[in-house]
Amino acid sequence: MDAAAQEAERAAGAVGRRREAAAAGHTGDAAKARSYLHDDDPTVRSSALRALQRSGDLAAQQLEDALHDPAAAVRMTALELAAYRADIAAAAAASLLADDDHRVVEAAAWACGEKVSASGDASAGSTGARGSETAEVVEALVRVARSHTDALCRESAIAALGAISDPAGLPTILAGLDDKPEVRRRAVIALAPFDGPEVEAALLKASTDRDKQVRAAAAELRGV
């Protein structure tokens, strides 16, 4: 069997296992789904995670392990699922903001925004361990928004800072108004939860931005 035929056979086998894993989630066969968590193919492992989540059998430790899977696609799946799991700390998602794969960083920023905003844990009213975790997440998002080389990652981080609405993130959102057009648009939208003279001044400036969508977003927030 030549290399092409072997690859075709391997791919066909992965498709079959992926379908079996997905079906297990619909039939409630947790044992079958778990048997695919360590499959050689990343798409099968992702399907197993989704299946276990669907059936309510995905343990927190299994999800945390998947956040460190060698395959970026599996890490992204784990972030998607972790975003709405109260038993997975926001810090676990934030740890992937330093991932080598920009797609994972983008997904991690989104997950951080979903987790912290859903918890209602904005720093203005939080104390103790929860407040400390939020501060750490915001700090990590700020680093991405200010220095990541990929614009989509910066955009996602700024969106998360807006969703979290922590005052510590405001200077970075304002700085995003000097970035690329897609980041500037996201920064304008991220200003929605904030108010004050510097926010009003930033929106006024954005209303004359050279990008039409930036101007439109600013006008909507200003109510003009």
Secondary structure, 3 states (H helix, E strand, C coil): CCHHHHHHHHHHHHHHHHHHHHHHHHHCCHHHHHCCCCCCCHHHHHHHHHHHHHHCCCCHHHHHHHCCCCCHHHHHHHHHHHCCCCCCCHHHHHHHHHCCCHHHHHHHHHHHHHHHHHHCCCHHHCCHHHHHHHHHHHHHHHHHHHHCCCHHHHHHHHHHHHHHCCHHHHHHHHHHHHCCHHHHHHHHHHCCCCCCHHHHHHHHHHCCCCCHHHHHHHHHHHCC
